[in-house]
Amino acid sequence: MKISTVGLFGKFRDSSVSPILEQVRASLEKRNLKVLLGSTTSEDIDGERIDEEQEDLGDVIDLAMVVGGDGTMLSTARKLAKYQVPAVGVNLGRLGFLTDIALDDLEASIDDILSGTHRTEKRTLLSISISIEGKQLYQGLAVNDAVLSKGNTGRLVEFETHINDVFVSHTRSDGVIIATPTGSTAYSLSAGGPIIYPTLPVFSIAPICPHTLSNRPIIIDSRDRIRINAIKTSETHANLSLDGSIVHKIQGGETLELTAAPHQLSMIRMRSHDHFEILRSKLGWSG
């Protein structure tokens, strides 16, 4: 992978990351790399910028470096994936599932990337479509998960789940989480979903507090098509969230279709990256 231009994405509109971002930029520029700032990086930080909405990022940058936490990486990854631009994260002091480079290791990590002594993981993403009576209302992409939740009410939401047009279940619950392997350690884990190795080509479906206790999480092939319909909400509405952000209010009667996105996210990992060490640290496993 030949790298000449790097896109540097700072934590959303947050000028407090300026010292670290400047450190990263200086490390890149002294290696004769051109550095462009992401458009959502704080305007208090000077530099030539990318317009992600107007430009084909694959033609503009060869690598994306994300300075922030996993949330910053998620929002940036959704923009990058379709352009097949590899991404790597610089974490801000706390070990992250997605941000791989510690500041103390910055110089060595950049050299490893430029010399090719790293590895690239391909992450499966979710494509989500909402329609009613055949009319599409919304289309989106998720790195971690898609969540149908009951909204601002104490009442349950009801829905039917089909996989490849085969009926699976009728569920009454607080909602359901469809997670990628990347998102298996996020909300899905809190709802009792399984931890999935991040490069496996699967999705998990985990109900949130189901009324029937035997309704348990399941894992399916990422080539399968998930359909959730016959949705009944309370007197208010339900919500669809992607990667933690509400993107659509579900009034009832909509159909949700979820499939693997046609493109994958390319994540750069350092040679020292140890997925299980991160699990032990983040989840507090003993031993």
Phi and psi restraints in degrees (value plus and minus 20) as a CYANA .aco file:
   2 LYS   PHI    -106.7   -66.7
   2 LYS   PSI     108.4   148.4
   3 ILE   PHI    -140.0  -100.0
   3 ILE   PSI     102.1   142.1
   4 SER   PHI    -144.9  -104.9
   4 SER   PSI     -46.4    -6.4
   5 THR   PHI    -150.2  -110.2
   5 THR   PSI     111.1   151.1
   6 VAL   PHI    -137.7   -97.7
   6 VAL   PSI     111.4   151.4
   7 GLY   PHI    -109.5   -69.5
   7 GLY   PSI     106.4   146.4
   8 LEU   PHI    -130.6   -90.6
   8 LEU   PSI      96.8   136.8
   9 PHE   PHI    -132.7   -92.7
   9 PHE   PSI      93.2   133.2
  10 GLY   PHI    -109.4   -69.4
  10 GLY   PSI     142.4   182.4
  11 LYS   PHI     -71.3   -31.3
  11 LYS   PSI     117.1   157.1
  12 PHE   PHI     -70.0   -30.0
  12 PHE   PSI      94.7   134.7
  13 ARG   PHI      33.0    73.0
  13 ARG   PSI       4.0    44.0
  14 ASP   PHI    -128.4   -88.4
  14 ASP   PSI      88.7   128.7
  15 SER   PHI     -95.5   -55.5
  15 SER   PSI     -32.5     7.5
  16 SER   PHI     -87.9   -47.9
  16 SER   PSI     -37.0     3.0
  17 VAL   PHI    -104.6   -64.6
  17 VAL   PSI     -19.2    20.8
  18 SER   PHI     -73.5   -33.5
  18 SER   PSI     -67.0   -27.0
  19 PRO   PHI     -80.4   -40.4
  19 PRO   PSI     -61.1   -21.1
  20 ILE   PHI     -91.2   -51.2
  20 ILE   PSI     -62.1   -22.1
  21 LEU   PHI     -81.6   -41.6
  21 LEU   PSI     -59.6   -19.6
  22 GLU   PHI     -85.7   -45.7
  22 GLU   PSI     -56.0   -16.0
  23 GLN   PHI     -83.8   -43.8
  23 GLN   PSI     -63.9   -23.9
  24 VAL   PHI     -84.7   -44.7
  24 VAL   PSI     -64.0   -24.0
  25 ARG   PHI     -80.6   -40.6
  25 ARG   PSI     -64.2   -24.2
  26 ALA   PHI     -81.8   -41.8
  26 ALA   PSI     -59.4   -19.4
  27 SER   PHI     -84.6   -44.6
  27 SER   PSI     -56.2   -16.2
  28 LEU   PHI     -94.4   -54.4
  28 LEU   PSI     -64.2   -24.2
  29 GLU   PHI     -88.6   -48.6
  29 GLU   PSI     -50.3   -10.3
  30 LYS   PHI     -91.8   -51.8
  30 LYS   PSI     -30.5     9.5
  31 ARG   PHI    -120.1   -80.1
  31 ARG   PSI      -1.6    38.4
  32 ASN   PHI      43.9    83.9
  32 ASN   PSI      12.0    52.0
  33 LEU   PHI    -118.8   -78.8
  33 LEU   PSI     119.3   159.3
  34 LYS   PHI     -99.7   -59.7
  34 LYS   PSI     117.3   157.3
  35 VAL   PHI    -140.9  -100.9
  35 VAL   PSI     105.8   145.8
  36 LEU   PHI    -137.2   -97.2
  36 LEU   PSI     120.2   160.2
  37 LEU   PHI    -110.5   -70.5
  37 LEU   PSI     122.4   162.4
  38 GLY   PHI     -86.7   -46.7
  38 GLY   PSI     129.8   169.8
  39 SER   PHI     -86.9   -46.9
  39 SER   PSI     -43.8    -3.8
  40 THR   PHI    -110.3   -70.3
  40 THR   PSI     -21.2    18.8
  41 THR   PHI     -85.5   -45.5
  41 THR   PSI     123.3   163.3
  42 SER   PHI     -68.2   -28.2
  42 SER   PSI     115.3   155.3
  43 GLU   PHI     -88.9   -48.9
  43 GLU   PSI     -32.7     7.3
  44 ASP   PHI     -92.5   -52.5
  44 ASP   PSI     -31.8     8.2
  45 ILE   PHI    -119.9   -79.9
  45 ILE   PSI      99.8   139.8
  46 ASP   PHI     -97.5   -57.5
  46 ASP   PSI     129.9   169.9
  47 GLY   PHI     130.9   170.9
  47 GLY   PSI     138.3   178.3
  48 GLU   PHI     -85.7   -45.7
  48 GLU   PSI     119.5   159.5
  49 ARG   PHI    -139.4   -99.4
  49 ARG   PSI     139.5   179.5
  50 ILE   PHI    -119.0   -79.0
  50 ILE   PSI     121.9   161.9
  51 ASP   PHI    -122.4   -82.4
  51 ASP   PSI      73.7   113.7
  52 GLU   PHI     -83.0   -43.0
  52 GLU   PSI     -43.7    -3.7
  53 GLU   PHI     -99.8   -59.8
  53 GLU   PSI     -42.5    -2.5
  54 GLN   PHI    -130.6   -90.6
  54 GLN   PSI     -41.9    -1.9
  55 GLU   PHI    -128.5   -88.5
  55 GLU   PSI     128.3   168.3
  56 ASP   PHI     -99.5   -59.5
  56 ASP   PSI      85.9   125.9
  57 LEU   PHI     -81.5   -41.5
  57 LEU   PSI     -47.5    -7.5
  58 GLY   PHI     -85.7   -45.7
  58 GLY   PSI     -43.4    -3.4
  59 ASP   PHI    -111.2   -71.2
  59 ASP   PSI     -32.1     7.9
  60 VAL   PHI    -124.5   -84.5
  60 VAL   PSI     -62.5   -22.5
  61 ILE   PHI    -148.8  -108.8
  61 ILE   PSI     134.8   174.8
  62 ASP   PHI    -121.7   -81.7
  62 ASP   PSI     -40.1    -0.1
  63 LEU   PHI    -172.3  -132.3
  63 LEU   PSI     123.7   163.7
  64 ALA   PHI    -132.2   -92.2
  64 ALA   PSI     108.6   148.6
  65 MET   PHI    -132.9   -92.9
  65 MET   PSI     107.0   147.0
  66 VAL   PHI    -131.1   -91.1
  66 VAL   PSI     100.4   140.4
  67 VAL   PHI    -122.9   -82.9
  67 VAL   PSI      87.4   127.4
  68 GLY   PHI     139.1   179.1
  68 GLY   PSI    -180.6  -140.6
  69 GLY   PHI    -116.8   -76.8
  69 GLY   PSI    -187.6  -147.6
  70 ASP   PHI     -83.0   -43.0
  70 ASP   PSI     -52.3   -12.3
  71 GLY   PHI     -83.0   -43.0
  71 GLY   PSI     -60.5   -20.5
  72 THR   PHI     -85.1   -45.1
  72 THR   PSI     -60.7   -20.7
  73 MET   PHI     -83.1   -43.1
  73 MET   PSI     -60.6   -20.6
  74 LEU   PHI     -81.1   -41.1
  74 LEU   PSI     -68.0   -28.0
  75 SER   PHI     -86.2   -46.2
  75 SER   PSI     -56.9   -16.9
  76 THR   PHI     -91.1   -51.1
  76 THR   PSI     -59.5   -19.5
  77 ALA   PHI     -81.6   -41.6
  77 ALA   PSI     -56.0   -16.0
  78 ARG   PHI     -82.9   -42.9
  78 ARG   PSI     -52.1   -12.1
  79 LYS   PHI     -96.1   -56.1
  79 LYS   PSI     -53.8   -13.8
  80 LEU   PHI    -102.4   -62.4
  80 LEU   PSI     -50.9   -10.9
  81 ALA   PHI     -75.7   -35.7
  81 ALA   PSI     -67.4   -27.4
  82 LYS   PHI     -89.1   -49.1
  82 LYS   PSI     -36.1     3.9
  83 TYR   PHI    -114.5   -74.5
  83 TYR   PSI     -23.4    16.6
  84 GLN   PHI      39.9    79.9
  84 GLN   PSI      12.0    52.0
  85 VAL   PHI    -105.6   -65.6
  85 VAL   PSI     101.9   141.9
  86 PRO   PHI     -88.4   -48.4
  86 PRO   PSI     129.0   169.0
  87 ALA   PHI    -147.0  -107.0
  87 ALA   PSI     126.2   166.2
  88 VAL   PHI    -160.3  -120.3
  88 VAL   PSI     124.6   164.6
  89 GLY   PHI    -129.3   -89.3
  89 GLY   PSI     121.0   161.0
  90 VAL   PHI    -125.9   -85.9
  90 VAL   PSI      93.0   133.0
  91 ASN   PHI    -102.9   -62.9
  91 ASN   PSI     137.7   177.7
  92 LEU   PHI    -123.8   -83.8
  92 LEU   PSI      25.0    65.0
  93 GLY   PHI      90.9   130.9
  93 GLY   PSI     -46.8    -6.8
  94 ARG   PHI    -131.6   -91.6
  94 ARG   PSI     116.4   156.4
  95 LEU   PHI     -79.8   -39.8
  95 LEU   PSI     112.6   152.6
  96 GLY   PHI    -138.5   -98.5
  96 GLY   PSI     139.7   179.7
  97 PHE   PHI     -92.6   -52.6
  97 PHE   PSI     -50.0   -10.0
  98 LEU   PHI    -130.4   -90.4
  98 LEU   PSI     -48.1    -8.1
  99 THR   PHI    -112.7   -72.7
  99 THR   PSI      97.7   137.7
 100 ASP   PHI    -122.7   -82.7
 100 ASP   PSI     -45.9    -5.9
 101 ILE   PHI    -119.6   -79.6
 101 ILE   PSI     104.2   144.2
 102 ALA   PHI    -103.7   -63.7
 102 ALA   PSI     128.3   168.3
 103 LEU   PHI     -77.9   -37.9
 103 LEU   PSI     -56.5   -16.5
 104 ASP   PHI     -82.8   -42.8
 104 ASP   PSI     -42.9    -2.9
 105 ASP   PHI    -125.4   -85.4
 105 ASP   PSI      -8.4    31.6
 106 LEU   PHI     -77.6   -37.6
 106 LEU   PSI     -72.4   -32.4
 107 GLU   PHI     -81.1   -41.1
 107 GLU   PSI     -66.8   -26.8
 108 ALA   PHI     -85.7   -45.7
 108 ALA   PSI     -56.8   -16.8
 109 SER   PHI     -87.3   -47.3
 109 SER   PSI     -61.9   -21.9
 110 ILE   PHI     -81.7   -41.7
 110 ILE   PSI     -62.5   -22.5
 111 ASP   PHI     -82.6   -42.6
 111 ASP   PSI     -59.7   -19.7
 112 ASP   PHI     -82.5   -42.5
 112 ASP   PSI     -61.5   -21.5
 113 ILE   PHI     -85.2   -45.2
 113 ILE   PSI     -64.9   -24.9
 114 LEU   PHI     -87.9   -47.9
 114 LEU   PSI     -50.6   -10.6
 115 SER   PHI    -108.4   -68.4
 115 SER   PSI     -27.0    13.0
 116 GLY   PHI      63.7   103.7
 116 GLY   PSI      -9.2    30.8
 117 THR   PHI    -112.6   -72.6
 117 THR   PSI      32.5    72.5
 118 HIS   PHI    -154.7  -114.7
 118 HIS   PSI    -199.8  -159.8
 119 ARG   PHI    -147.6  -107.6
 119 ARG   PSI     137.3   177.3
 120 THR   PHI    -137.1   -97.1
 120 THR   PSI     106.3   146.3
 121 GLU   PHI    -120.4   -80.4
 121 GLU   PSI     119.9   159.9
 122 LYS   PHI    -120.2   -80.2
 122 LYS   PSI     101.5   141.5
 123 ARG   PHI    -128.2   -88.2
 123 ARG   PSI     108.8   148.8
 124 THR   PHI     -94.4   -54.4
 124 THR   PSI     115.7   155.7
 125 LEU   PHI    -133.1   -93.1
 125 LEU   PSI     141.6   181.6
 126 LEU   PHI    -121.4   -81.4
 126 LEU   PSI     113.9   153.9
 127 SER   PHI    -127.0   -87.0
 127 SER   PSI     111.1   151.1
 128 ILE   PHI    -145.6  -105.6
 128 ILE   PSI     113.1   153.1
 129 SER   PHI    -148.6  -108.6
 129 SER   PSI     117.8   157.8
 130 ILE   PHI    -137.0   -97.0
 130 ILE   PSI     111.7   151.7
 131 SER   PHI    -162.2  -122.2
 131 SER   PSI     143.3   183.3
 132 ILE   PHI    -164.2  -124.2
 132 ILE   PSI     105.7   145.7
 133 GLU   PHI      32.1    72.1
 133 GLU   PSI      20.7    60.7
 134 GLY   PHI      62.8   102.8
 134 GLY   PSI     -24.4    15.6
 135 LYS   PHI    -118.8   -78.8
 135 LYS   PSI     103.4   143.4
 136 GLN   PHI     -94.5   -54.5
 136 GLN   PSI     110.6   150.6
 137 LEU   PHI    -123.5   -83.5
 137 LEU   PSI     -48.0    -8.0
 138 TYR   PHI    -180.8  -140.8
 138 TYR   PSI     126.8   166.8
 139 GLN   PHI    -158.8  -118.8
 139 GLN   PSI     114.7   154.7
 140 GLY   PHI    -171.7  -131.7
 140 GLY   PSI     159.4   199.4
 141 LEU   PHI    -154.9  -114.9
 141 LEU   PSI     120.8   160.8
 142 ALA   PHI    -151.6  -111.6
 142 ALA   PSI     118.9   158.9
 143 VAL   PHI    -108.6   -68.6
 143 VAL   PSI     -63.8   -23.8
 144 ASN   PHI    -112.0   -72.0
 144 ASN   PSI     -81.1   -41.1
 145 ASP   PHI    -184.7  -144.7
 145 ASP   PSI     140.3   180.3
 146 ALA   PHI    -136.7   -96.7
 146 ALA   PSI     110.2   150.2
 147 VAL   PHI    -146.3  -106.3
 147 VAL   PSI     100.4   140.4
 148 LEU   PHI    -114.0   -74.0
 148 LEU   PSI      99.1   139.1
 149 SER   PHI    -149.9  -109.9
 149 SER   PSI     140.2   180.2
 150 LYS   PHI     -92.9   -52.9
 150 LYS   PSI     -33.4     6.6
 151 GLY   PHI      62.7   102.7
 151 GLY   PSI    -177.2  -137.2
 152 ASN   PHI    -107.3   -67.3
 152 ASN   PSI      45.5    85.5
 153 THR   PHI    -174.8  -134.8
 153 THR   PSI     137.7   177.7
 154 GLY   PHI    -107.6   -67.6
 154 GLY   PSI     -25.8    14.2
 155 ARG   PHI    -106.5   -66.5
 155 ARG   PSI     135.1   175.1
 156 LEU   PHI     -98.2   -58.2
 156 LEU   PSI     140.6   180.6
 157 VAL   PHI    -126.2   -86.2
 157 VAL   PSI     122.9   162.9
 158 GLU   PHI    -133.2   -93.2
 158 GLU   PSI     121.5   161.5
 159 PHE   PHI    -180.7  -140.7
 159 PHE   PSI     142.2   182.2
 160 GLU   PHI    -132.6   -92.6
 160 GLU   PSI     122.5   162.5
 161 THR   PHI    -135.2   -95.2
 161 THR   PSI     110.2   150.2
 162 HIS   PHI    -143.0  -103.0
 162 HIS   PSI     124.7   164.7
 163 ILE   PHI    -142.9  -102.9
 163 ILE   PSI      99.6   139.6
 164 ASN   PHI      32.7    72.7
 164 ASN   PSI      22.3    62.3
 165 ASP   PHI      47.9    87.9
 165 ASP   PSI      -8.9    31.1
 166 VAL   PHI    -120.1   -80.1
 166 VAL   PSI     106.9   146.9
 167 PHE   PHI     -84.7   -44.7
 167 PHE   PSI     111.7   151.7
 168 VAL   PHI    -126.7   -86.7
 168 VAL   PSI     -74.1   -34.1
 169 SER   PHI    -184.7  -144.7
 169 SER   PSI     136.5   176.5
 170 HIS   PHI    -127.4   -87.4
 170 HIS   PSI     104.3   144.3
 171 THR   PHI    -144.4  -104.4
 171 THR   PSI     117.2   157.2
 172 ARG   PHI    -136.4   -96.4
 172 ARG   PSI      99.6   139.6
 173 SER   PHI    -183.2  -143.2
 173 SER   PSI    -197.5  -157.5
 174 ASP   PHI     -96.6   -56.6
 174 ASP   PSI     -27.5    12.5
 175 GLY   PHI     126.4   166.4
 175 GLY   PSI    -181.4  -141.4
 176 VAL   PHI    -171.9  -131.9
 176 VAL   PSI     126.7   166.7
 177 ILE   PHI    -137.9   -97.9
 177 ILE   PSI     101.7   141.7
 178 ILE   PHI    -124.4   -84.4
 178 ILE   PSI      94.5   134.5
 179 ALA   PHI    -138.5   -98.5
 179 ALA   PSI     124.6   164.6
 180 THR   PHI     -99.9   -59.9
 180 THR   PSI     148.3   188.3
 181 PRO   PHI     -77.3   -37.3
 181 PRO   PSI     -57.6   -17.6
 182 THR   PHI     -79.8   -39.8
 182 THR   PSI     -59.0   -19.0
 183 GLY   PHI    -107.7   -67.7
 183 GLY   PSI     -18.3    21.7
 184 SER   PHI     -86.9   -46.9
 184 SER   PSI     -40.3    -0.3
 185 THR   PHI    -118.4   -78.4
 185 THR   PSI      -7.8    32.2
 186 ALA   PHI    -122.9   -82.9
 186 ALA   PSI    -149.7  -109.7
 187 TYR   PHI     -78.3   -38.3
 187 TYR   PSI     -57.9   -17.9
 188 SER   PHI     -76.3   -36.3
 188 SER   PSI     -59.6   -19.6
 189 LEU   PHI     -81.7   -41.7
 189 LEU   PSI     -60.3   -20.3
 190 SER   PHI     -85.5   -45.5
 190 SER   PSI     -46.9    -6.9
 191 ALA   PHI    -110.9   -70.9
 191 ALA   PSI      -9.6    30.4
 192 GLY   PHI      70.6   110.6
 192 GLY   PSI      -9.1    30.9
 193 GLY   PHI     -93.7   -53.7
 193 GLY   PSI     144.8   184.8
 194 PRO   PHI    -101.0   -61.0
 194 PRO   PSI     132.6   172.6
 195 ILE   PHI    -103.2   -63.2
 195 ILE   PSI     104.7   144.7
 196 ILE   PHI    -136.5   -96.5
 196 ILE   PSI     114.7   154.7
 197 TYR   PHI     -79.8   -39.8
 197 TYR   PSI     113.0   153.0
 198 PRO   PHI     -84.1   -44.1
 198 PRO   PSI     -39.0     1.0
 199 THR   PHI    -118.8   -78.8
 199 THR   PSI     -18.0    22.0
 200 LEU   PHI     -91.5   -51.5
 200 LEU   PSI     122.3   162.3
 201 PRO   PHI    -107.0   -67.0
 201 PRO   PSI      47.0    87.0
 202 VAL   PHI    -160.7  -120.7
 202 VAL   PSI     146.4   186.4
 203 PHE   PHI    -146.9  -106.9
 203 PHE   PSI     136.0   176.0
 204 SER   PHI    -136.2   -96.2
 204 SER   PSI     129.1   169.1
 205 ILE   PHI    -142.9  -102.9
 205 ILE   PSI      94.3   134.3
 206 ALA   PHI    -145.0  -105.0
 206 ALA   PSI      97.5   137.5
 207 PRO   PHI     -89.9   -49.9
 207 PRO   PSI     129.9   169.9
 208 ILE   PHI    -121.0   -81.0
 208 ILE   PSI      92.2   132.2
 209 CYS   PHI      27.4    67.4
 209 CYS   PSI      41.4    81.4
 210 PRO   PHI     -87.5   -47.5
 210 PRO   PSI     127.6   167.6
 211 HIS   PHI     -88.8   -48.8
 211 HIS   PSI     -49.3    -9.3
 212 THR   PHI    -119.2   -79.2
 212 THR   PSI      95.6   135.6
 213 LEU   PHI     -86.7   -46.7
 213 LEU   PSI     -40.1    -0.1
 214 SER   PHI    -100.6   -60.6
 214 SER   PSI     -25.1    14.9
 215 ASN   PHI     -98.8   -58.8
 215 ASN   PSI      83.9   123.9
 216 ARG   PHI    -134.7   -94.7
 216 ARG   PSI     143.0   183.0
 217 PRO   PHI     -82.3   -42.3
 217 PRO   PSI     128.7   168.7
 218 ILE   PHI    -152.5  -112.5
 218 ILE   PSI     137.3   177.3
 219 ILE   PHI    -135.7   -95.7
 219 ILE   PSI     114.7   154.7
 220 ILE   PHI    -148.5  -108.5
 220 ILE   PSI     144.1   184.1
 221 ASP   PHI     -87.2   -47.2
 221 ASP   PSI     119.5   159.5
 222 SER   PHI     -88.4   -48.4
 222 SER   PSI     -31.5     8.5
 223 ARG   PHI    -101.3   -61.3
 223 ARG   PSI     -29.8    10.2
 224 ASP   PHI     -95.2   -55.2
 224 ASP   PSI     137.7   177.7
 225 ARG   PHI    -130.7   -90.7
 225 ARG   PSI     105.6   145.6
 226 ILE   PHI    -121.4   -81.4
 226 ILE   PSI     113.5   153.5
 227 ARG   PHI    -147.4  -107.4
 227 ARG   PSI     108.3   148.3
 228 ILE   PHI    -139.5   -99.5
 228 ILE   PSI     100.6   140.6
 229 ASN   PHI    -167.1  -127.1
 229 ASN   PSI    -187.1  -147.1
 230 ALA   PHI      29.7    69.7
 230 ALA   PSI      22.7    62.7
 231 ILE   PHI     -97.4   -57.4
 231 ILE   PSI     107.8   147.8
 232 LYS   PHI    -137.5   -97.5
 232 LYS   PSI     107.9   147.9
 233 THR   PHI    -131.5   -91.5
 233 THR   PSI     157.4   197.4
 234 SER   PHI     -98.8   -58.8
 234 SER   PSI    -180.6  -140.6
 235 GLU   PHI     -90.1   -50.1
 235 GLU   PSI     -31.1     8.9
 236 THR   PHI    -119.8   -79.8
 236 THR   PSI    -127.6   -87.6
 237 HIS   PHI    -182.1  -142.1
 237 HIS   PSI     147.2   187.2
 238 ALA   PHI    -123.0   -83.0
 238 ALA   PSI     150.6   190.6
 239 ASN   PHI    -142.8  -102.8
 239 ASN   PSI     124.9   164.9
 240 LEU   PHI    -129.4   -89.4
 240 LEU   PSI     104.1   144.1
 241 SER   PHI    -136.9   -96.9
 241 SER   PSI     120.9   160.9
 242 LEU   PHI    -138.2   -98.2
 242 LEU   PSI     102.6   142.6
 243 ASP   PHI      32.4    72.4
 243 ASP   PSI      17.0    57.0
 244 GLY   PHI      70.7   110.7
 244 GLY   PSI     -24.4    15.6
 245 SER   PHI    -131.6   -91.6
 245 SER   PSI     109.3   149.3
 246 ILE   PHI     -87.4   -47.4
 246 ILE   PSI     105.1   145.1
 247 VAL   PHI    -134.9   -94.9
 247 VAL   PSI     -37.6     2.4
 248 HIS   PHI    -178.6  -138.6
 248 HIS   PSI     120.5   160.5
 249 LYS   PHI    -114.8   -74.8
 249 LYS   PSI     105.6   145.6
 250 ILE   PHI    -113.9   -73.9
 250 ILE   PSI      97.1   137.1
 251 GLN   PHI    -108.7   -68.7
 251 GLN   PSI     -40.7    -0.7
 252 GLY   PHI     100.4   140.4
 252 GLY   PSI     115.8   155.8
 253 GLY   PHI      73.5   113.5
 253 GLY   PSI     -28.9    11.1
 254 GLU   PHI     -92.5   -52.5
 254 GLU   PSI     141.7   181.7
 255 THR   PHI    -137.3   -97.3
 255 THR   PSI     109.0   149.0
 256 LEU   PHI    -125.4   -85.4
 256 LEU   PSI     108.4   148.4
 257 GLU   PHI    -138.4   -98.4
 257 GLU   PSI     111.3   151.3
 258 LEU   PHI    -149.4  -109.4
 258 LEU   PSI     108.8   148.8
 259 THR   PHI    -160.6  -120.6
 259 THR   PSI     150.2   190.2
 260 ALA   PHI     -88.7   -48.7
 260 ALA   PSI     116.7   156.7
 261 ALA   PHI     -84.3   -44.3
 261 ALA   PSI     133.1   173.1
 262 PRO   PHI     -89.7   -49.7
 262 PRO   PSI     -31.1     8.9
 263 HIS   PHI    -147.6  -107.6
 263 HIS   PSI     135.8   175.8
 264 GLN   PHI    -131.2   -91.2
 264 GLN   PSI     139.8   179.8
 265 LEU   PHI    -108.8   -68.8
 265 LEU   PSI     111.0   151.0
 266 SER   PHI    -115.1   -75.1
 266 SER   PSI      94.2   134.2
 267 MET   PHI    -129.3   -89.3
 267 MET   PSI     105.6   145.6
 268 ILE   PHI    -104.3   -64.3
 268 ILE   PSI     113.8   153.8
 269 ARG   PHI    -143.0  -103.0
 269 ARG   PSI     119.6   159.6
 270 MET   PHI     -95.5   -55.5
 270 MET   PSI     140.1   180.1
 271 ARG   PHI     -79.9   -39.9
 271 ARG   PSI     -50.5   -10.5
 272 SER   PHI    -102.5   -62.5
 272 SER   PSI     -24.6    15.4
 273 HIS   PHI     -82.6   -42.6
 273 HIS   PSI     110.1   150.1
 274 ASP   PHI    -151.9  -111.9
 274 ASP   PSI      83.2   123.2
 275 HIS   PHI     -78.1   -38.1
 275 HIS   PSI     -59.2   -19.2
 276 PHE   PHI     -95.7   -55.7
 276 PHE   PSI     -49.0    -9.0
 277 GLU   PHI     -84.2   -44.2
 277 GLU   PSI     -59.8   -19.8
 278 ILE   PHI     -85.0   -45.0
 278 ILE   PSI     -61.3   -21.3
 279 LEU   PHI     -80.1   -40.1
 279 LEU   PSI     -65.1   -25.1
 280 ARG   PHI     -80.8   -40.8
 280 ARG   PSI     -61.9   -21.9
 281 SER   PHI     -91.2   -51.2
 281 SER   PSI     -69.0   -29.0
 282 LYS   PHI     -92.5   -52.5
 282 LYS   PSI     -54.4   -14.4
 283 LEU   PHI    -119.2   -79.2
 283 LEU   PSI     -21.8    18.2
 284 GLY   PHI      50.3    90.3
 284 GLY   PSI      10.8    50.8
 285 TRP   PHI     -86.6   -46.6
 285 TRP   PSI     118.6   158.6
 286 SER   PHI    -101.3   -61.3
 286 SER   PSI     149.8   189.8
